[in-house]
């Protein structure tokens, strides 16, 4: 298991990589996290994208 930006990146028995998280901390489960990845870098990219979207949403809310 590897921790990356509040999420856990795990390798499952099939060798695929999944992202897990403490679901009570998220309002919505990101659909991007429901798939398995082949590479850790792919999982990290999805996590980075998630946080960029959340930061933009937060910024827009603060400006409204």
C-alpha positions as a printed Julia matrix, in Angstrom:
64×3 Matrix{Float64}:
   0.0     0.0     0.0
   1.12    3.51   -0.78
  -0.4     6.73    0.54
  -0.78    9.58   -1.96
  -2.58   12.86   -1.27
  -5.05   11.43    1.28
  -5.78    8.32   -0.82
  -4.39    4.8    -0.64
  -3.0     3.1    -3.73
  -3.2    -0.69   -3.38
  -2.12   -3.61   -5.54
  -4.78   -6.33   -5.56
  -4.24  -10.05   -6.15
  -4.65   -9.75   -9.91
  -1.76   -7.29  -10.0
  -4.05   -4.4   -10.84
  -3.85   -1.15   -8.9
  -6.85    0.4    -7.15
  -7.45    3.61   -5.25
  -9.13    3.4    -1.88
 -10.15    6.09    0.57
 -12.06    6.78    3.73
 -15.49    7.29    2.18
 -16.94    9.4     4.98
 -14.44   12.12    4.06
 -15.81   12.46    0.51
 -19.21   13.82   -0.41
 -19.3    11.85   -3.66
 -17.35    8.76   -4.63
 -15.38    9.74   -7.73
 -16.35    7.41  -10.56
 -12.74    7.57  -11.78
 -11.74    5.58   -8.69
 -13.97    2.62   -9.55
 -11.61    1.21  -12.19
  -8.38   -0.71  -11.71
  -5.16    0.65  -13.17
  -2.1    -1.04  -14.63
   0.43    1.48  -13.34
   0.84    3.51  -10.14
   1.43    6.61  -12.26
  -2.06    6.24  -13.77
  -3.61    6.12  -10.3
  -1.61    9.17   -9.23
  -2.75   11.07  -12.32
  -6.4    10.35  -11.49
  -5.88   11.48   -7.89
  -4.16   14.68   -9.09
  -7.03   15.36  -11.5
  -9.55   14.83   -8.69
  -7.81   17.38   -6.46
  -7.49   19.92   -9.32
 -11.23   19.71   -9.92
 -11.98   20.0    -6.2
  -9.66   23.02   -5.86
 -11.33   24.72   -8.83
 -14.8    23.99   -7.44
 -13.77   25.4    -4.05
 -12.26   28.53   -5.65
 -15.34   29.16   -7.74
 -17.52   28.78   -4.67
 -15.42   31.28   -2.75
 -15.69   33.8    -5.58
 -19.47   33.49   -5.95
